[in-house]
Amino acid sequence: MKIMAVYIDQELCKSCKICINTCPKNVYAITHKVNKKGYNYVEAVREADCIACHKCEISCPDFVIHIEK
């Protein structure tokens, strides 16, 4: 069993969807929830499927995502 966590700073997320497009395991999805900036932020809806490849973390232009093993 993998022990890891996906942390997302929801207040910094601008819903650019880069993480959704780069994740090979389809971990992320845009929510219907809105942050203080007015964006529907991303959540790790399938966190258990994460393989910690860090593609989302590296590609996020606003450093919103952090993967911890």
Distance bins in CASP14 RR format, pairs under 12 A and 6 or more apart:
PFRMAT RR
TARGET T0000
AUTHOR 0000-0000-0000
RMODE 2
METHOD distances of the structure
MODEL  1
1 48 0 0 0 0 1 0 0 0 0 0 0
2 25 0 0 0 0 0 1 0 0 0 0 0
2 47 0 0 0 0 1 0 0 0 0 0 0
2 48 1 0 0 1 0 0 0 0 0 0 0
2 49 0 0 0 0 1 0 0 0 0 0 0
2 50 1 0 0 1 0 0 0 0 0 0 0
2 51 0 0 0 0 1 0 0 0 0 0 0
2 52 1 0 0 1 0 0 0 0 0 0 0
2 67 0 0 0 0 0 1 0 0 0 0 0
2 68 0 0 0 0 0 1 0 0 0 0 0
2 69 0 0 0 0 1 0 0 0 0 0 0
3 47 0 0 0 0 0 1 0 0 0 0 0
3 48 0 0 0 0 0 1 0 0 0 0 0
3 50 0 0 0 0 0 1 0 0 0 0 0
3 52 0 0 0 0 0 1 0 0 0 0 0
3 68 0 0 0 0 1 0 0 0 0 0 0
3 69 1 0 0 1 0 0 0 0 0 0 0
4 27 0 0 0 0 0 1 0 0 0 0 0
4 44 0 0 0 0 0 1 0 0 0 0 0
4 47 0 0 0 0 1 0 0 0 0 0 0
4 48 0 0 0 0 1 0 0 0 0 0 0
4 49 0 0 0 0 0 1 0 0 0 0 0
4 50 1 0 0 1 0 0 0 0 0 0 0
4 51 0 0 0 0 1 0 0 0 0 0 0
4 52 1 0 1 0 0 0 0 0 0 0 0
4 53 0 0 0 0 0 1 0 0 0 0 0
4 54 0 0 0 0 0 1 0 0 0 0 0
4 57 0 0 0 0 0 1 0 0 0 0 0
4 66 0 0 0 0 0 1 0 0 0 0 0
4 67 1 0 0 1 0 0 0 0 0 0 0
4 68 1 0 0 1 0 0 0 0 0 0 0
4 69 1 0 1 0 0 0 0 0 0 0 0
5 27 0 0 0 0 0 1 0 0 0 0 0
5 44 0 0 0 0 1 0 0 0 0 0 0
5 47 1 0 0 1 0 0 0 0 0 0 0
5 48 0 0 0 0 0 1 0 0 0 0 0
5 50 0 0 0 0 1 0 0 0 0 0 0
5 52 0 0 0 0 1 0 0 0 0 0 0
5 65 0 0 0 0 0 1 0 0 0 0 0
5 66 0 0 0 0 1 0 0 0 0 0 0
5 67 1 0 0 1 0 0 0 0 0 0 0
5 68 1 0 1 0 0 0 0 0 0 0 0
5 69 0 0 0 0 1 0 0 0 0 0 0
6 19 0 0 0 0 1 0 0 0 0 0 0
6 23 0 0 0 0 0 1 0 0 0 0 0
6 25 0 0 0 0 0 1 0 0 0 0 0
6 27 1 0 0 1 0 0 0 0 0 0 0
6 28 0 0 0 0 1 0 0 0 0 0 0
6 42 0 0 0 0 0 1 0 0 0 0 0
6 43 0 0 0 0 1 0 0 0 0 0 0
6 44 1 1 0 0 0 0 0 0 0 0 0
6 45 0 0 0 0 0 1 0 0 0 0 0
6 46 0 0 0 0 1 0 0 0 0 0 0
6 47 1 0 1 0 0 0 0 0 0 0 0
6 48 0 0 0 0 1 0 0 0 0 0 0
6 49 0 0 0 0 0 1 0 0 0 0 0
6 50 1 0 1 0 0 0 0 0 0 0 0
6 51 0 0 0 0 0 1 0 0 0 0 0
6 52 0 0 0 0 1 0 0 0 0 0 0
6 53 0 0 0 0 0 1 0 0 0 0 0
6 54 0 0 0 0 0 1 0 0 0 0 0
6 56 0 0 0 0 1 0 0 0 0 0 0
6 57 0 0 0 0 1 0 0 0 0 0 0
6 60 0 0 0 0 0 1 0 0 0 0 0
6 64 0 0 0 0 0 1 0 0 0 0 0
6 65 1 0 0 1 0 0 0 0 0 0 0
6 66 1 0 0 1 0 0 0 0 0 0 0
6 67 1 0 1 0 0 0 0 0 0 0 0
6 68 1 0 0 1 0 0 0 0 0 0 0
6 69 0 0 0 0 0 1 0 0 0 0 0
7 13 0 0 0 0 0 1 0 0 0 0 0
7 42 0 0 0 0 0 1 0 0 0 0 0
7 43 0 0 0 0 0 1 0 0 0 0 0
7 44 0 0 0 0 1 0 0 0 0 0 0
7 47 0 0 0 0 0 1 0 0 0 0 0
7 50 0 0 0 0 0 1 0 0 0 0 0
7 56 0 0 0 0 0 1 0 0 0 0 0
7 57 0 0 0 0 1 0 0 0 0 0 0
7 60 0 0 0 0 0 1 0 0 0 0 0
7 63 0 0 0 0 0 1 0 0 0 0 0
7 64 0 0 0 0 1 0 0 0 0 0 0
7 65 1 0 0 1 0 0 0 0 0 0 0
7 66 1 0 1 0 0 0 0 0 0 0 0
7 67 1 0 0 1 0 0 0 0 0 0 0
7 68 1 0 0 1 0 0 0 0 0 0 0
8 15 0 0 0 0 0 1 0 0 0 0 0
8 19 0 0 0 0 1 0 0 0 0 0 0
8 20 0 0 0 0 0 1 0 0 0 0 0
8 27 0 0 0 0 0 1 0 0 0 0 0
8 28 0 0 0 0 1 0 0 0 0 0 0
8 29 0 0 0 0 0 1 0 0 0 0 0
8 30 0 0 0 0 0 1 0 0 0 0 0
8 31 0 0 0 0 0 1 0 0 0 0 0
8 33 0 0 0 0 0 1 0 0 0 0 0
8 35 0 0 0 0 0 1 0 0 0 0 0
8 41 1 0 0 1 0 0 0 0 0 0 0
8 42 1 0 0 1 0 0 0 0 0 0 0
8 43 1 0 0 1 0 0 0 0 0 0 0
8 44 1 0 0 1 0 0 0 0 0 0 0
8 45 0 0 0 0 0 1 0 0 0 0 0
8 47 0 0 0 0 0 1 0 0 0 0 0
8 50 0 0 0 0 0 1 0 0 0 0 0
8 56 0 0 0 0 1 0 0 0 0 0 0
8 57 0 0 0 0 0 1 0 0 0 0 0
8 60 0 0 0 0 1 0 0 0 0 0 0
8 62 0 0 0 0 0 1 0 0 0 0 0
8 63 0 0 0 0 0 1 0 0 0 0 0
8 64 1 0 1 0 0 0 0 0 0 0 0
8 65 1 0 1 0 0 0 0 0 0 0 0
8 66 1 0 0 1 0 0 0 0 0 0 0
8 67 0 0 0 0 0 1 0 0 0 0 0
8 68 0 0 0 0 0 1 0 0 0 0 0
9 35 0 0 0 0 1 0 0 0 0 0 0
9 36 0 0 0 0 0 1 0 0 0 0 0
9 37 0 0 0 0 0 1 0 0 0 0 0
9 39 0 0 0 0 0 1 0 0 0 0 0
9 41 0 0 0 0 1 0 0 0 0 0 0
9 42 0 0 0 0 0 1 0 0 0 0 0
9 43 0 0 0 0 0 1 0 0 0 0 0
9 57 0 0 0 0 0 1 0 0 0 0 0
9 60 0 0 0 0 1 0 0 0 0 0 0
9 62 0 0 0 0 1 0 0 0 0 0 0
9 63 1 0 0 1 0 0 0 0 0 0 0
9 64 1 0 1 0 0 0 0 0 0 0 0
9 65 1 0 0 1 0 0 0 0 0 0 0
9 66 0 0 0 0 1 0 0 0 0 0 0
10 30 0 0 0 0 0 1 0 0 0 0 0
10 31 0 0 0 0 1 0 0 0 0 0 0
10 33 1 0 0 1 0 0 0 0 0 0 0
10 34 0 0 0 0 1 0 0 0 0 0 0
10 35 1 0 1 0 0 0 0 0 0 0 0
10 36 0 0 0 0 1 0 0 0 0 0 0
10 37 0 0 0 0 0 1 0 0 0 0 0
10 38 0 0 0 0 0 1 0 0 0 0 0
10 39 0 0 0 0 1 0 0 0 0 0 0
10 40 0 0 0 0 0 1 0 0 0 0 0
10 41 1 0 1 0 0 0 0 0 0 0 0
10 42 1 0 0 1 0 0 0 0 0 0 0
10 43 1 0 0 1 0 0 0 0 0 0 0
10 44 0 0 0 0 0 1 0 0 0 0 0
10 62 0 0 0 0 0 1 0 0 0 0 0
10 64 0 0 0 0 1 0 0 0 0 0 0
10 65 0 0 0 0 0 1 0 0 0 0 0
11 33 0 0 0 0 0 1 0 0 0 0 0
11 34 0 0 0 0 0 1 0 0 0 0 0
11 35 1 0 1 0 0 0 0 0 0 0 0
11 36 1 0 1 0 0 0 0 0 0 0 0
11 37 1 0 0 1 0 0 0 0 0 0 0
11 38 0 0 0 0 0 1 0 0 0 0 0
11 39 0 0 0 0 1 0 0 0 0 0 0
11 41 1 0 0 1 0 0 0 0 0 0 0
11 62 0 0 0 0 0 1 0 0 0 0 0
11 64 0 0 0 0 1 0 0 0 0 0 0
12 35 0 0 0 0 1 0 0 0 0 0 0
12 36 0 0 0 0 1 0 0 0 0 0 0
12 37 0 0 0 0 1 0 0 0 0 0 0
12 39 0 0 0 0 1 0 0 0 0 0 0
12 41 0 0 0 0 1 0 0 0 0 0 0
12 42 0 0 0 0 0 1 0 0 0 0 0
12 60 0 0 0 0 1 0 0 0 0 0 0
12 61 0 0 0 0 0 1 0 0 0 0 0
12 62 1 0 1 0 0 0 0 0 0 0 0
12 63 1 0 0 1 0 0 0 0 0 0 0
12 64 1 0 1 0 0 0 0 0 0 0 0
12 65 0 0 0 0 1 0 0 0 0 0 0
12 66 0 0 0 0 0 1 0 0 0 0 0
13 19 0 0 0 0 1 0 0 0 0 0 0
13 20 0 0 0 0 0 1 0 0 0 0 0
13 28 0 0 0 0 0 1 0 0 0 0 0
13 30 0 0 0 0 1 0 0 0 0 0 0
13 31 0 0 0 0 1 0 0 0 0 0 0
13 33 0 0 0 0 0 1 0 0 0 0 0
13 34 0 0 0 0 0 1 0 0 0 0 0
13 35 1 0 0 1 0 0 0 0 0 0 0
13 36 0 0 0 0 0 1 0 0 0 0 0
13 37 0 0 0 0 1 0 0 0 0 0 0
13 38 0 0 0 0 0 1 0 0 0 0 0
13 39 1 0 0 1 0 0 0 0 0 0 0
13 40 0 0 0 0 1 0 0 0 0 0 0
13 41 1 1 0 0 0 0 0 0 0 0 0
13 42 1 0 1 0 0 0 0 0 0 0 0
13 43 0 0 0 0 1 0 0 0 0 0 0
13 44 0 0 0 0 0 1 0 0 0 0 0
13 56 0 0 0 0 0 1 0 0 0 0 0
13 60 0 0 0 0 1 0 0 0 0 0 0
13 61 0 0 0 0 0 1 0 0 0 0 0
13 62 1 0 0 1 0 0 0 0 0 0 0
13 63 0 0 0 0 0 1 0 0 0 0 0
13 64 1 0 1 0 0 0 0 0 0 0 0
13 65 0 0 0 0 1 0 0 0 0 0 0
14 30 0 0 0 0 0 1 0 0 0 0 0
14 34 0 0 0 0 0 1 0 0 0 0 0
14 35 0 0 0 0 1 0 0 0 0 0 0
14 36 0 0 0 0 0 1 0 0 0 0 0
14 37 1 0 0 1 0 0 0 0 0 0 0
14 38 0 0 0 0 1 0 0 0 0 0 0
14 39 1 0 1 0 0 0 0 0 0 0 0
14 40 0 0 0 0 1 0 0 0 0 0 0
14 41 0 0 0 0 1 0 0 0 0 0 0
14 42 0 0 0 0 1 0 0 0 0 0 0
14 60 0 0 0 0 1 0 0 0 0 0 0
14 61 0 0 0 0 1 0 0 0 0 0 0
14 62 1 0 0 1 0 0 0 0 0 0 0
14 63 0 0 0 0 0 1 0 0 0 0 0
14 64 0 0 0 0 1 0 0 0 0 0 0
15 28 0 0 0 0 0 1 0 0 0 0 0
15 29 0 0 0 0 0 1 0 0 0 0 0
15 30 1 0 1 0 0 0 0 0 0 0 0
15 31 0 0 0 0 1 0 0 0 0 0 0
15 32 0 0 0 0 0 1 0 0 0 0 0
15 33 0 0 0 0 0 1 0 0 0 0 0
15 34 0 0 0 0 1 0 0 0 0 0 0
15 35 0 0 0 0 1 0 0 0 0 0 0
15 37 0 0 0 0 1 0 0 0 0 0 0
15 38 0 0 0 0 1 0 0 0 0 0 0
15 39 1 0 1 0 0 0 0 0 0 0 0
15 40 1 0 1 0 0 0 0 0 0 0 0
15 41 1 0 0 1 0 0 0 0 0 0 0
15 42 1 0 0 1 0 0 0 0 0 0 0
15 43 0 0 0 0 0 1 0 0 0 0 0
15 60 0 0 0 0 0 1 0 0 0 0 0
15 61 0 0 0 0 0 1 0 0 0 0 0
15 62 0 0 0 0 0 1 0 0 0 0 0
15 64 0 0 0 0 0 1 0 0 0 0 0
16 22 0 0 0 0 0 1 0 0 0 0 0
16 28 0 0 0 0 0 1 0 0 0 0 0
16 30 0 0 0 0 0 1 0 0 0 0 0
16 39 0 0 0 0 1 0 0 0 0 0 0
16 40 0 0 0 0 0 1 0 0 0 0 0
16 41 0 0 0 0 0 1 0 0 0 0 0
16 42 0 0 0 0 1 0 0 0 0 0 0
16 56 0 0 0 0 0 1 0 0 0 0 0
16 59 0 0 0 0 1 0 0 0 0 0 0
16 60 0 0 0 0 1 0 0 0 0 0 0
16 61 1 0 0 1 0 0 0 0 0 0 0
16 62 1 0 0 1 0 0 0 0 0 0 0
16 64 0 0 0 0 1 0 0 0 0 0 0
16 65 0 0 0 0 0 1 0 0 0 0 0
17 23 0 0 0 0 0 1 0 0 0 0 0
17 28 0 0 0 0 1 0 0 0 0 0 0
17 29 0 0 0 0 1 0 0 0 0 0 0
17 30 1 0 0 1 0 0 0 0 0 0 0
17 39 0 0 0 0 0 1 0 0 0 0 0
17 40 0 0 0 0 0 1 0 0 0 0 0
17 41 0 0 0 0 0 1 0 0 0 0 0
17 42 1 0 0 1 0 0 0 0 0 0 0
17 56 0 0 0 0 0 1 0 0 0 0 0
17 59 0 0 0 0 0 1 0 0 0 0 0
17 60 0 0 0 0 0 1 0 0 0 0 0
17 61 0 0 0 0 0 1 0 0 0 0 0
17 64 0 0 0 0 0 1 0 0 0 0 0
18 28 0 0 0 0 1 0 0 0 0 0 0
18 30 0 0 0 0 0 1 0 0 0 0 0
18 42 0 0 0 0 1 0 0 0 0 0 0
18 55 0 0 0 0 1 0 0 0 0 0 0
18 56 1 0 0 1 0 0 0 0 0 0 0
18 57 0 0 0 0 0 1 0 0 0 0 0
18 58 0 0 0 0 0 1 0 0 0 0 0
18 59 1 0 1 0 0 0 0 0 0 0 0
18 60 1 0 0 1 0 0 0 0 0 0 0
18 61 1 0 0 1 0 0 0 0 0 0 0
18 62 0 0 0 0 1 0 0 0 0 0 0
18 63 0 0 0 0 0 1 0 0 0 0 0
18 64 0 0 0 0 1 0 0 0 0 0 0
18 65 0 0 0 0 1 0 0 0 0 0 0
19 25 0 0 0 0 0 1 0 0 0 0 0
19 26 0 0 0 0 0 1 0 0 0 0 0
19 27 0 0 0 0 1 0 0 0 0 0 0
19 28 1 0 1 0 0 0 0 0 0 0 0
19 29 0 0 0 0 1 0 0 0 0 0 0
19 30 0 0 0 0 0 1 0 0 0 0 0
19 41 0 0 0 0 0 1 0 0 0 0 0
19 42 1 0 1 0 0 0 0 0 0 0 0
19 43 0 0 0 0 0 1 0 0 0 0 0
19 44 0 0 0 0 1 0 0 0 0 0 0
19 45 0 0 0 0 0 1 0 0 0 0 0
19 50 0 0 0 0 0 1 0 0 0 0 0
19 53 0 0 0 0 0 1 0 0 0 0 0
19 54 0 0 0 0 0 1 0 0 0 0 0
19 55 0 0 0 0 1 0 0 0 0 0 0
19 56 1 1 0 0 0 0 0 0 0 0 0
19 57 0 0 0 0 1 0 0 0 0 0 0
19 58 0 0 0 0 1 0 0 0 0 0 0
19 59 1 0 0 1 0 0 0 0 0 0 0
19 60 1 0 1 0 0 0 0 0 0 0 0
19 61 0 0 0 0 0 1 0 0 0 0 0
19 62 0 0 0 0 0 1 0 0 0 0 0
19 63 0 0 0 0 0 1 0 0 0 0 0
19 64 1 0 0 1 0 0 0 0 0 0 0
19 65 1 0 1 0 0 0 0 0 0 0 0
19 66 0 0 0 0 0 1 0 0 0 0 0
19 67 0 0 0 0 0 1 0 0 0 0 0
20 26 1 0 0 1 0 0 0 0 0 0 0
20 27 0 0 0 0 1 0 0 0 0 0 0
20 28 1 0 1 0 0 0 0 0 0 0 0
20 29 1 0 0 1 0 0 0 0 0 0 0
20 30 1 0 0 1 0 0 0 0 0 0 0
20 31 0 0 0 0 0 1 0 0 0 0 0
20 40 0 0 0 0 0 1 0 0 0 0 0
20 41 0 0 0 0 0 1 0 0 0 0 0
20 42 1 0 0 1 0 0 0 0 0 0 0
20 43 0 0 0 0 0 1 0 0 0 0 0
20 44 0 0 0 0 0 1 0 0 0 0 0
20 45 0 0 0 0 0 1 0 0 0 0 0
20 46 0 0 0 0 0 1 0 0 0 0 0
20 55 0 0 0 0 0 1 0 0 0 0 0
20 56 0 0 0 0 1 0 0 0 0 0 0
20 59 0 0 0 0 0 1 0 0 0 0 0
20 60 0 0 0 0 0 1 0 0 0 0 0
20 65 0 0 0 0 0 1 0 0 0 0 0
21 27 0 0 0 0 0 1 0 0 0 0 0
21 28 0 0 0 0 1 0 0 0 0 0 0
21 29 0 0 0 0 0 1 0 0 0 0 0
21 30 0 0 0 0 0 1 0 0 0 0 0
21 42 0 0 0 0 0 1 0 0 0 0 0
21 55 0 0 0 0 1 0 0 0 0 0 0
21 56 0 0 0 0 1 0 0 0 0 0 0
21 59 0 0 0 0 1 0 0 0 0 0 0
21 60 0 0 0 0 0 1 0 0 0 0 0
22 28 0 0 0 0 1 0 0 0 0 0 0
22 42 0 0 0 0 0 1 0 0 0 0 0
22 53 0 0 0 0 1 0 0 0 0 0 0
22 54 0 0 0 0 1 0 0 0 0 0 0
22 55 1 0 1 0 0 0 0 0 0 0 0
22 56 1 0 1 0 0 0 0 0 0 0 0
22 57 0 0 0 0 1 0 0 0 0 0 0
22 58 0 0 0 0 1 0 0 0 0 0 0
22 59 1 0 1 0 0 0 0 0 0 0 0
22 60 0 0 0 0 1 0 0 0 0 0 0
22 61 0 0 0 0 0 1 0 0 0 0 0
22 65 0 0 0 0 0 1 0 0 0 0 0
23 29 0 0 0 0 0 1 0 0 0 0 0
23 42 0 0 0 0 0 1 0 0 0 0 0
23 44 0 0 0 0 1 0 0 0 0 0 0
23 45 0 0 0 0 0 1 0 0 0 0 0
23 46 0 0 0 0 1 0 0 0 0 0 0
23 47 0 0 0 0 0 1 0 0 0 0 0
23 49 0 0 0 0 1 0 0 0 0 0 0
23 50 0 0 0 0 1 0 0 0 0 0 0
23 51 0 0 0 0 1 0 0 0 0 0 0
23 52 0 0 0 0 0 1 0 0 0 0 0
23 53 0 0 0 0 1 0 0 0 0 0 0
23 54 0 0 0 0 0 1 0 0 0 0 0
23 55 1 0 0 1 0 0 0 0 0 0 0
23 56 1 0 1 0 0 0 0 0 0 0 0
23 57 0 0 0 0 0 1 0 0 0 0 0
23 58 0 0 0 0 0 1 0 0 0 0 0
23 59 0 0 0 0 1 0 0 0 0 0 0
23 60 0 0 0 0 0 1 0 0 0 0 0
23 65 0 0 0 0 1 0 0 0 0 0 0
23 67 0 0 0 0 0 1 0 0 0 0 0
24 46 0 0 0 0 0 1 0 0 0 0 0
24 49 0 0 0 0 1 0 0 0 0 0 0
24 50 0 0 0 0 1 0 0 0 0 0 0
24 51 1 0 0 1 0 0 0 0 0 0 0
24 52 0 0 0 0 0 1 0 0 0 0 0
24 53 1 0 0 1 0 0 0 0 0 0 0
24 54 0 0 0 0 0 1 0 0 0 0 0
24 55 1 0 0 1 0 0 0 0 0 0 0
24 56 0 0 0 0 1 0 0 0 0 0 0
24 59 0 0 0 0 0 1 0 0 0 0 0
25 44 0 0 0 0 0 1 0 0 0 0 0
25 45 0 0 0 0 0 1 0 0 0 0 0
25 46 1 0 0 1 0 0 0 0 0 0 0
25 47 0 0 0 0 1 0 0 0 0 0 0
25 48 0 0 0 0 1 0 0 0 0 0 0
25 49 1 0 1 0 0 0 0 0 0 0 0
25 50 1 0 0 1 0 0 0 0 0 0 0
25 51 1 0 1 0 0 0 0 0 0 0 0
25 52 0 0 0 0 0 1 0 0 0 0 0
25 53 0 0 0 0 1 0 0 0 0 0 0
25 55 0 0 0 0 1 0 0 0 0 0 0
25 56 0 0 0 0 1 0 0 0 0 0 0
25 67 0 0 0 0 0 1 0 0 0 0 0
26 44 0 0 0 0 0 1 0 0 0 0 0
26 45 0 0 0 0 1 0 0 0 0 0 0
26 46 1 0 0 1 0 0 0 0 0 0 0
26 47 0 0 0 0 0 1 0 0 0 0 0
26 48 0 0 0 0 0 1 0 0 0 0 0
26 49 1 0 0 1 0 0 0 0 0 0 0
26 50 0 0 0 0 0 1 0 0 0 0 0
26 51 0 0 0 0 0 1 0 0 0 0 0
26 56 0 0 0 0 0 1 0 0 0 0 0
27 42 0 0 0 0 1 0 0 0 0 0 0
27 43 0 0 0 0 1 0 0 0 0 0 0
27 44 1 0 1 0 0 0 0 0 0 0 0
27 45 1 0 0 1 0 0 0 0 0 0 0
27 46 1 0 1 0 0 0 0 0 0 0 0
27 47 1 0 0 1 0 0 0 0 0 0 0
27 48 0 0 0 0 1 0 0 0 0 0 0
27 49 1 0 1 0 0 0 0 0 0 0 0
27 50 1 0 1 0 0 0 0 0 0 0 0
27 51 0 0 0 0 1 0 0 0 0 0 0
27 52 0 0 0 0 0 1 0 0 0 0 0
27 53 0 0 0 0 1 0 0 0 0 0 0
27 54 0 0 0 0 0 1 0 0 0 0 0
27 55 0 0 0 0 0 1 0 0 0 0 0
27 56 1 0 0 1 0 0 0 0 0 0 0
27 57 0 0 0 0 0 1 0 0 0 0 0
27 65 0 0 0 0 1 0 0 0 0 0 0
27 67 0 0 0 0 1 0 0 0 0 0 0
28 41 0 0 0 0 0 1 0 0 0 0 0
28 42 1 0 1 0 0 0 0 0 0 0 0
28 43 1 0 0 1 0 0 0 0 0 0 0
28 44 1 0 1 0 0 0 0 0 0 0 0
28 45 1 0 0 1 0 0 0 0 0 0 0
28 46 1 0 0 1 0 0 0 0 0 0 0
28 47 0 0 0 0 1 0 0 0 0 0 0
28 49 0 0 0 0 0 1 0 0 0 0 0
28 50 0 0 0 0 1 0 0 0 0 0 0
28 55 0 0 0 0 0 1 0 0 0 0 0
28 56 1 0 0 1 0 0 0 0 0 0 0
28 57 0 0 0 0 0 1 0 0 0 0 0
28 59 0 0 0 0 0 1 0 0 0 0 0
28 60 0 0 0 0 0 1 0 0 0 0 0
28 64 0 0 0 0 0 1 0 0 0 0 0
28 65 0 0 0 0 1 0 0 0 0 0 0
28 67 0 0 0 0 0 1 0 0 0 0 0
29 40 0 0 0 0 0 1 0 0 0 0 0
29 41 0 0 0 0 0 1 0 0 0 0 0
29 42 1 0 0 1 0 0 0 0 0 0 0
29 43 1 0 0 1 0 0 0 0 0 0 0
29 44 0 0 0 0 1 0 0 0 0 0 0
29 45 1 0 1 0 0 0 0 0 0 0 0
29 46 0 0 0 0 1 0 0 0 0 0 0
29 47 0 0 0 0 0 1 0 0 0 0 0
29 49 0 0 0 0 0 1 0 0 0 0 0
30 39 0 0 0 0 1 0 0 0 0 0 0
30 40 1 0 1 0 0 0 0 0 0 0 0
30 41 1 0 0 1 0 0 0 0 0 0 0
30 42 1 0 1 0 0 0 0 0 0 0 0
30 43 0 0 0 0 1 0 0 0 0 0 0
30 44 0 0 0 0 0 1 0 0 0 0 0
30 45 0 0 0 0 1 0 0 0 0 0 0
31 39 0 0 0 0 0 1 0 0 0 0 0
31 40 1 0 1 0 0 0 0 0 0 0 0
31 41 1 0 0 1 0 0 0 0 0 0 0
31 42 1 0 0 1 0 0 0 0 0 0 0
31 43 1 0 1 0 0 0 0 0 0 0 0
31 44 0 0 0 0 0 1 0 0 0 0 0
31 45 0 0 0 0 1 0 0 0 0 0 0
32 39 0 0 0 0 0 1 0 0 0 0 0
32 40 1 0 0 1 0 0 0 0 0 0 0
32 41 0 0 0 0 0 1 0 0 0 0 0
32 42 0 0 0 0 0 1 0 0 0 0 0
32 43 0 0 0 0 0 1 0 0 0 0 0
32 45 0 0 0 0 0 1 0 0 0 0 0
33 39 0 0 0 0 1 0 0 0 0 0 0
33 40 1 0 0 1 0 0 0 0 0 0 0
33 41 1 0 0 1 0 0 0 0 0 0 0
33 42 0 0 0 0 0 1 0 0 0 0 0
33 43 1 0 0 1 0 0 0 0 0 0 0
34 40 1 0 1 0 0 0 0 0 0 0 0
34 41 1 0 0 1 0 0 0 0 0 0 0
35 41 1 0 1 0 0 0 0 0 0 0 0
35 42 0 0 0 0 0 1 0 0 0 0 0
35 43 0 0 0 0 0 1 0 0 0 0 0
35 62 0 0 0 0 0 1 0 0 0 0 0
35 64 0 0 0 0 0 1 0 0 0 0 0
37 62 0 0 0 0 0 1 0 0 0 0 0
37 64 0 0 0 0 0 1 0 0 0 0 0
39 62 0 0 0 0 0 1 0 0 0 0 0
39 64 0 0 0 0 0 1 0 0 0 0 0
41 62 0 0 0 0 0 1 0 0 0 0 0
41 64 0 0 0 0 1 0 0 0 0 0 0
41 65 0 0 0 0 0 1 0 0 0 0 0
42 56 0 0 0 0 1 0 0 0 0 0 0
42 60 0 0 0 0 1 0 0 0 0 0 0
42 62 0 0 0 0 0 1 0 0 0 0 0
42 64 1 0 0 1 0 0 0 0 0 0 0
42 65 0 0 0 0 1 0 0 0 0 0 0
43 64 0 0 0 0 0 1 0 0 0 0 0
43 65 0 0 0 0 0 1 0 0 0 0 0
44 50 1 0 0 1 0 0 0 0 0 0 0
44 52 0 0 0 0 0 1 0 0 0 0 0
44 56 0 0 0 0 1 0 0 0 0 0 0
44 57 0 0 0 0 0 1 0 0 0 0 0
44 64 0 0 0 0 0 1 0 0 0 0 0
44 65 0 0 0 0 1 0 0 0 0 0 0
44 66 0 0 0 0 0 1 0 0 0 0 0
44 67 0 0 0 0 1 0 0 0 0 0 0
44 68 0 0 0 0 0 1 0 0 0 0 0
47 56 0 0 0 0 0 1 0 0 0 0 0
47 65 0 0 0 0 0 1 0 0 0 0 0
47 67 0 0 0 0 1 0 0 0 0 0 0
47 68 0 0 0 0 0 1 0 0 0 0 0
50 56 0 0 0 0 1 0 0 0 0 0 0
50 57 0 0 0 0 0 1 0 0 0 0 0
50 65 0 0 0 0 0 1 0 0 0 0 0
50 66 0 0 0 0 0 1 0 0 0 0 0
50 67 1 0 0 1 0 0 0 0 0 0 0
50 68 0 0 0 0 0 1 0 0 0 0 0
50 69 0 0 0 0 0 1 0 0 0 0 0
51 67 0 0 0 0 1 0 0 0 0 0 0
51 69 0 0 0 0 0 1 0 0 0 0 0
52 58 0 0 0 0 0 1 0 0 0 0 0
52 65 0 0 0 0 0 1 0 0 0 0 0
52 66 0 0 0 0 0 1 0 0 0 0 0
52 67 1 0 1 0 0 0 0 0 0 0 0
52 68 0 0 0 0 1 0 0 0 0 0 0
52 69 1 0 1 0 0 0 0 0 0 0 0
53 59 0 0 0 0 0 1 0 0 0 0 0
53 65 0 0 0 0 0 1 0 0 0 0 0
53 67 0 0 0 0 1 0 0 0 0 0 0
53 69 0 0 0 0 0 1 0 0 0 0 0
54 60 0 0 0 0 0 1 0 0 0 0 0
54 65 0 0 0 0 1 0 0 0 0 0 0
54 66 0 0 0 0 1 0 0 0 0 0 0
54 67 1 0 1 0 0 0 0 0 0 0 0
54 68 0 0 0 0 0 1 0 0 0 0 0
54 69 0 0 0 0 1 0 0 0 0 0 0
55 65 0 0 0 0 1 0 0 0 0 0 0
55 67 0 0 0 0 1 0 0 0 0 0 0
56 62 0 0 0 0 0 1 0 0 0 0 0
56 63 0 0 0 0 0 1 0 0 0 0 0
56 64 0 0 0 0 1 0 0 0 0 0 0
56 65 1 0 1 0 0 0 0 0 0 0 0
56 66 0 0 0 0 1 0 0 0 0 0 0
56 67 1 0 0 1 0 0 0 0 0 0 0
57 63 0 0 0 0 1 0 0 0 0 0 0
57 64 0 0 0 0 1 0 0 0 0 0 0
57 65 1 0 1 0 0 0 0 0 0 0 0
57 66 1 0 0 1 0 0 0 0 0 0 0
57 67 1 0 1 0 0 0 0 0 0 0 0
57 68 0 0 0 0 1 0 0 0 0 0 0
57 69 0 0 0 0 0 1 0 0 0 0 0
58 64 0 0 0 0 0 1 0 0 0 0 0
58 65 0 0 0 0 1 0 0 0 0 0 0
58 66 0 0 0 0 0 1 0 0 0 0 0
58 67 0 0 0 0 1 0 0 0 0 0 0
59 65 0 0 0 0 1 0 0 0 0 0 0
60 66 0 0 0 0 1 0 0 0 0 0 0
60 67 0 0 0 0 0 1 0 0 0 0 0
END
